[in-house]
Amino acid sequence: MNTADSIIIIIPAKNEEDSIAQVLGDLKARFPYPIVVINDASTDNTVAIAEQAGARVLTLSISLGAWGAIQTGLRYALREGFEIAITMDADGQHEADSLPSLLAPIMTRKADVTIGAFTQRGSFARHVAWSLFRKLSGLSLEDLTSGLRAYTTPAIRLLASPAATLLDYQDMGVLMLLQRAQLRIQEVPISMRPRLLGKSRIFSSWWAVSNYMLYTAILCLAHGSHYFRKNKCPIKSPQPF
């Protein structure tokens, strides 16, 4: 495997003109991997800044949300023959220095999917929600909402398929789909910075949080925790720093 030619970085972005240049600059300074920014119908200068920074930009004609943008990137990765796809946020929270640790279990064939886990983040309410979702879904992962992930070809193919199209959020629905396919998921401890500017698209208001909580709880129940407990795939939690 030629690492530089087999790995792609996918960054969904919606109105991230204040942070995208720094995110891309940090990555370009460290790694030779191609970067594709999925422009989720931004109305600011995200596209121009990303292109100037050397990323390839794929623009969605209508906003598909975080998961729709990521799936677009995964389908692009599959079409172009990349063997590993890294997804990360455009808001500056994810550090370029975390990528070698994220890739290590995949490069040593110990995992099909890796997740950059930073469980210290989030409010008490978020941790209560995570605990509830773990019980409903049968998942044993610690950080359920991290957007820093690496996927191998089997995972890319699965998540690019129609079966994954209607998942409104990249966290619980995607994780349950991966688990159902018995892919090996491993968490890797990382650190995260505060987002450079703005606020979370999912947790932007109490109304958004309520919708997210309701949707995710229904999703967990609909897929059935009993099924996942019977068919739990190997999932490894992160070790302490």
Secondary structure, DSSP 8 states (H G I E B T S, - for coil): --HHHHEEEEEEESS-TTTHHHHHHHHHHH----EEEEE-S-SSSHHHHHHHTT-EEEE-SS--HHHHHHHHHHHHHHHTT-SEEEE--SSS-B-GGGHHHHHHHHHTTS-SEEEEE-TT-S-HHHHHHHHHHHHHH----S-SS---EEEEHHHHHHHTSGGGTT-SSSSHHHHHHHHHTT--EEEEE--B---SSS--SSSSSHHHHHHHHHHHHHHHHHH-HHHHHHT---EE-----
